[in-house]
Amino acid sequence: MREPKPQASAGASGPSRPRVAVLAVGTELLDPARTDANGARVLAALRAKGFAASFLGRVADDEEAIAAALQAALRSAEAVVCSGGLGPTGDDRTREGAAQLLGRRVVTDGGWLRVLEGRLAQRGRALDAVNRRQALIVEGAEVLPNDHGLACGCLLRERGRFLFLLPGVPAEFREMFEKSVLPRLVEAFPGLPPVRTVRAVVAGLPEAAAEKTLLPWYRRPGVAVSILPHLGVLEITLTLDGGSEEELSLREGEVREALAGGYGRHLVSLDGVSLEEALGRALLERGWTVAVAESLTAGTVAQKIVSVPGASRYFLGGLSAYANEAKVRLLGVPPSTLERFGAVSEETVRAMVRGARARFGAACAVATTGVAGPTGGTEEKPPGTFWVAAATPEGEWARRLYLPLDRASVMEFAAHTALFDLWSRVRGER
């Protein structure tokens, strides 16, 4: 490879900012409906440290295509972070694509091979020819350890530029990025210009409705806005650069005030705290416990609540009462309610939330019922129709929503809606 070293980009007020490109490998990612769980988070983390993003792309599991994409990324940046294509199967071709571009071989790293053999043995599996591929690296690369997975990562240096190859599994990728990539980049590029970051989490508000508050900031020099939607939850990041620490501090104050005023009761946090964690904090503050009753979401709400460390301090348990018989037997929903109003109704979801509070002896509860689709709906209750109910010692509330999307999206949206409604009520919102 004989590409000239790229020049760093200028920030809003002129200082040089090193550029980093992000590339996701995977034929499945070429489907527009598939989201790249790694790219947006990486770009936000890089901006927060003072780096500039030069490239964000996706490429199929094809050796020639990977080599071409990496070449384009390296032309545009001082560093490239690549995710995916390091697994054990034949379609994992990232190492081969990088090796082709750099004119190197793909070799086995003996040290990681021993680690791999030990980890497989712990799982009761033997090291075979397929799994040995996860110890392959590009010749001359530094091995980047993977604390929780089987495939190691690689760091390649070429003509003053950095190329990081990481597994694509989101949990593995994020940890390796934070431990092995970001610290190296910060060390390699000292004197980065000051940056301030505001990470807002907004819930219960459509992405289009969130735009009004953000519009003035798109045009402001030294402000970069990114939105990561999650079906009922928005992660909004504003990165501020270009100016002294004092100037950035004043601008950050403006941003926080604008977001708080614009989003009101929909603003979960301004420091990246998730909806699930915010709910847990609110419950602890009130000294309340919670239980869940789920039909439509079938355990999704409970899973989100317990994903927060320490959830045992307030979460008592949940019931996934999918069939009508289970609603009657486990939650005490009257058969007459189901017969008269149906499972997808305000009357049923209210009976479910009462049943959850009673069965678990919880101060609060949340319940979901609906039609996830794509079949099973009626003209009155088409697929995507659902009800959520929330109850606290201060009252009980229920509402109907409709989202005409696929089954998984309806379930995820309903779970986030239920969490938002409960969080709002625990905080005393009306």
C-alpha positions, -999 to +999 in steps of 0.1 A: +000+000+000+015+034-010-011+059+001+001+093+015-006+100+051-038+120+054-039+153+071-059+158+103-091+178+101-097+212+116-122+218+143-147+246+145-122+271+156-092+257+137-073+232+159-063+200+142-084+170+150-072+134+141-097+116+119-110+081+126-130+059+102-154+032+113-162+002+091-187-026+099-182-059+081-211-083+075-233-091+045-263-090+068-256-054+076-263-044+040-300-049+048-313-014+054-335-027+082-305-040+101-288-016+125-251-015+132-250-015+170-213-005+171-208+024+147-228+051+163-215+045+198-179+044+186-183+077+168-199+093+199-170+081+221-144+093+196-160+128+193-160+130+231-123+126+231-116+152+204-114+130+173-132+137+140-151+111+121-142+108+085-160+077+074-187+053+086-195+024+063-207-011+059-192-038+036-202-074+027-182-105+038-161-105+006-123-103+006-120-080-023-147-057-011-132-056+024-098-047+010-113-019-011-133-005+018-103-005+041-082+012+015-108+040+012-111+043+049-073+045+054-071+072+027-095+094+048-082+089+083-053+085+107-070+054+122-096+029+111-117+008+135-132-022+118-158-045+134-169-080+124-156-108+102-132-124+127-153-155+136-147-191+128-167-196+097-157-194+061-176-161+055-155-143+081-130-127+058-118-094+074-083-107+082-079-119+046-091-086+032-067-066+054-038-089+046-045-086+008-045-048+011-013-046+031+006-074+012+009-096+042+000-132+052-026-145+076-009-165+103-019-183+136-010-166+168+003-193+192-004-174+223-041-168+215-044-204+202-036-215+238-061-191+252-087-203+228-081-239+236-084-233+273-117-213+269-132-240+247-122-266+273-140-247+300-171-248+278-167-286+274-156-283+237-125-293+219-104-271+197-111-281+161-101-268+127-131-244+125-125-227+158-087-224+152-096-197+127-103-174+157-066-174+165-057-161+131-041-126+128-026-106+100+011-110+099+029-084+121-002-075+140-004-069+177-030-092+193-058-074+211-072-097+238-109-105+240-118-110+276-152-126+270-152-140+235-132-164+214-119-143+185-089-120+192-085-086+177-056-071+158-038-038+157-019-030+125+004+000+120+011+010+084+029+042+074+019+061+105-017+050+105-036+026+128-059-002+117-079-020+144-097-052+136-123-062+163-150-088+166-184-076+158-204-090+187-216-058+204-206-066+240-172-079+230-166-050+206-175-023+231-153-036+258-123-041+234-128-007+220-128+009+254-098-011+267-076-015+237-085+011+211-095+044+227-065+045+251-041+038+223-056+065+201-055+091+229-019+082+237-009+084+200-025+118+195-016+140+225-029+176+227-064+169+214-086+200+215-111+203+244-145+187+238-177+187+259-204+160+254-240+160+264-257+126+262-294+130+265-318+100+268-354+109+258-383+085+261-419+084+250-413+109+222-411+101+184-379+110+167-397+135+145-411+153+176-376+155+191-364+174+161-379+208+171-356+211+201-326+201+181-331+223+150-313+254+164-282+233+173-277+218+138-267+253+126-245+262+155-207+262+148-188+238+170-219+216+177-223+181+163-257+164+169-264+126+166-296+107+173-297+069+179-334+058+180-344+026+199-382+022+194-395+045+221-361+057+234-338+082+218-301+086+226-292+121+216-256+132+217-244+168+213-206+171+210-192+206+215-158+217+203-140+248+191-132+272+219-117+275+253-127+254+283-147+284+296-165+289+263-173+252+260-186+252+296-210+281+288-222+264+256-227+231+274-249+250+299-270+264+271-274+229+256-285+214+288-310+242+295-324+239+260-329+201+261-344+202+296-369+229+285-376+213+251-382+177+262-397+183+297-411+151+312-397+131+283-361+138+293-348+108+312-312+120+317-285+144+304-256+121+313-265+089+294-283+072+322-307+047+306-345+045+311-341+013+330-315+027+354-335+059+358-366+038+368-345+019+394-332+052+409-367+066+411-380+035+428-352+035+453-358+071+460-394+065+468-387+032+487-410+013+464-408-022+449-421-033+415-435-063+397-445-069+361-472-087+342-466-093+306-485-108+277-475-090+245-439-085+257-434-120+272-407-111+296-390-082+278-399-056+304-386-078+332-354-084+313-348-047+308-354-039+345-330-066+357-303-056+332-294-029+357-270-040+384-287-040+419-322-044+405-328-070+432-332-040+456-366-031+441-376-058+415-397-086+431-405-106+400-427-109+369-453-132+352-454-138+315-491-147+312-495-152+275-526-174+274-560-162+287-560-192+311-527-179+326-541-144+330-570-159+349-550-184+370-518-164+377-530-128+377-566-131+388-580-115+357-618-122+358-630-146+330-659-122+324-635-094+316-618-115+290-651-127+275-666-092+274-636-070+264-610-094+251-573-099+261-563-067+243-583-041+262-580-015+289-601-036+313-577-066+309-545-046+312-558-029+343-567-063+358-533-076+350-515-047+367-536-051+398-529-088+398-492-083+396-492-059+426-514-083+446-495-115+437-460-101+445-470-076+472-453-049+452-459-012+456-458-007+419-465-027+388-466-025+350-485-046+325-486-051+287-511-068+264-515-065+226-513-079+191-477-082+180-487-096+146-483-102+118-515-122+123-541-124+150-555-089+147-590-076+138-603-045+121-608-030+155-575-042+169-550-045+140-515-060+145-494-034+163-522-025+188-513-027+224-522-015+259-499-007+288-508+000+324-488+013+353-498+014+390-482+030+420-495+037+456-507+070+441-529+057+413-534+035+382-531+045+346-536+028+312-533+038+276-536+023+241-509+027+214-505+015+178-473+008+159-477-009+125-443-025+123-429-060+125-435-083+155-401-077+173-404-039+169-439-038+184-427-058+214-396-036+219-417-004+216-443-017+240-416-026+266-401+009+264-435+025+266-443+005+297-410+015+313-415+051+304-450+052+318-440+036+351-410+058+354-432+089+348-457+078+374-431+069+401-417+104+396-451+118+403-459+129+367-496+132+359 
